[in-house]
Amino acid sequence: MSETIGYILLTVGIAFDVLGCIGLVRLPDVYNRLQAGTKCVTLGTAAILLSVLFFTGFNAISVKALLCIWFILITSPTAAHAISRAAHRSGIRLWKGSVLDRYAEDREGAEDKQ
């Protein structure tokens, strides 16, 4: 039973990783690419590492896999946020089809208050 769950998690993880990689290639601007890379690849990698727990049982390898999951869940969104904020501050424009820019609205609102 646990091996079946492991295979399901492994398949889901690989699917999310592949979709995230396709999003990195296909999406139009850096902000959309970061979103695809962060959400899909983080979830996919976490699912693959979680499948290790079901394949090996609870031992030293699975503890390391759980620590890696925790590290990826903390660092990946934080890094993507820092990269997107730096890209926005350096003047990289959004895709022309983007509907709104909340960060620019927040910056304009903060400048108006001063």
DOMI-154020 format. One record per residue (C-alpha): x, y, z; residue in three letters. Coordinates in pm, whole numbers. Example, Ala and Ser with C-alpha at 12.3 -4.5 7.8 and 13.67 -1.06 7.14 Angstrom:
((1230; -450; 780); 'ala') ((1367; -106; 714); 'ser') 
//
This chain:
((0; 0; 0); 'met') ((273; 248; 91); 'ser') ((458; 167; -229); 'glu') ((146; 253; -429); 'thr') ((120; 590; -252); 'ile') ((489; 641; -324); 'gly') ((436; 580; -696); 'tyr') ((135; 815; -702); 'ile') ((334; 1092; -530); 'leu') ((628; 1032; -762); 'leu') ((405; 1057; -1069); 'thr') ((234; 1373; -942); 'val') ((570; 1526; -856); 'gly') ((718; 1454; -1197); 'ile') ((406; 1592; -1366); 'ala') ((426; 1917; -1167); 'phe') ((798; 1950; -1238); 'asp') ((743; 1898; -1611); 'val') ((458; 2150; -1617); 'leu') ((672; 2400; -1427); 'gly') ((956; 2357; -1676); 'cys') ((717; 2404; -1967); 'ile') ((587; 2719; -1796); 'gly') ((943; 2850; -1766); 'leu') ((984; 2820; -2142); 'val') ((636; 2919; -2260); 'arg') ((522; 3206; -2038); 'leu') ((575; 3562; -2166); 'pro') ((762; 3754; -1894); 'asp') ((988; 3707; -1594); 'val') ((707; 3746; -1342); 'tyr') ((489; 3474; -1495); 'asn') ((792; 3248; -1532); 'arg') ((881; 3293; -1168); 'leu') ((526; 3203; -1071); 'gln') ((538; 2882; -1274); 'ala') ((881; 2793; -1149); 'gly') ((800; 2860; -788); 'thr') ((460; 2698; -753); 'lys') ((488; 2399; -984); 'cys') ((847; 2304; -920); 'val') ((819; 2354; -543); 'thr') ((511; 2133; -521); 'leu') ((656; 1878; -763); 'gly') ((987; 1849; -584); 'thr') ((814; 1825; -247); 'ala') ((593; 1544; -378); 'ala') ((895; 1356; -516); 'ile') ((1079; 1390; -186); 'leu') ((768; 1283; 4); 'leu') ((749; 972; -212); 'ser') ((1093; 880; -73); 'val') ((931; 854; 270); 'leu') ((681; 598; 139); 'phe') ((942; 400; -54); 'phe') ((1204; 373; 220); 'thr') ((996; 393; 537); 'gly') ((1088; 617; 827); 'phe') ((1468; 614; 850); 'asn') ((1763; 851; 808); 'ala') ((1698; 895; 435); 'ile') ((1336; 995; 486); 'ser') ((1430; 1238; 763); 'val') ((1672; 1404; 519); 'lys') ((1397; 1413; 256); 'ala') ((1160; 1580; 504); 'leu') ((1427; 1836; 590); 'leu') ((1476; 1905; 220); 'cys') ((1100; 1952; 176); 'ile') ((1095; 2201; 463); 'trp') ((1395; 2387; 320); 'phe') ((1244; 2405; -30); 'ile') ((905; 2522; 101); 'leu') ((1072; 2804; 292); 'ile') ((1339; 2918; 46); 'thr') ((1175; 2885; -294); 'ser') ((887; 3132; -245); 'pro') ((1115; 3370; -57); 'thr') ((1373; 3367; -335); 'ala') ((1107; 3413; -603); 'ala') ((964; 3710; -415); 'his') ((1309; 3869; -384); 'ala') ((1387; 3811; -753); 'ile') ((1053; 3951; -871); 'ser') ((1084; 4256; -647); 'arg') ((1437; 4321; -774); 'ala') ((1318; 4279; -1133); 'ala') ((1034; 4526; -1076); 'his') ((1261; 4779; -908); 'arg') ((1516; 4753; -1187); 'ser') ((1249; 4847; -1439); 'gly') ((1165; 4519; -1609); 'ile') ((820; 4578; -1751); 'arg') ((526; 4345; -1716); 'leu') ((390; 4164; -2017); 'trp') ((165; 4390; -2225); 'lys') ((-131; 4159; -2156); 'gly') ((-98; 4196; -1777); 'ser') ((-409; 4344; -1625); 'val') ((-275; 4518; -1316); 'leu') ((42; 4588; -1122); 'asp') ((-29; 4585; -748); 'arg') ((331; 4657; -655); 'tyr') ((337; 4976; -862); 'ala') ((3; 5080; -708); 'glu') ((142; 5024; -358); 'asp') ((455; 5224; -438); 'arg') ((251; 5510; -581); 'glu') ((26; 5510; -274); 'gly') ((328; 5521; -43); 'ala') ((477; 5812; -239); 'glu') ((150; 6005; -218); 'asp') ((145; 5974; 162); 'lys') ((491; 6130; 193); 'gln') 
//
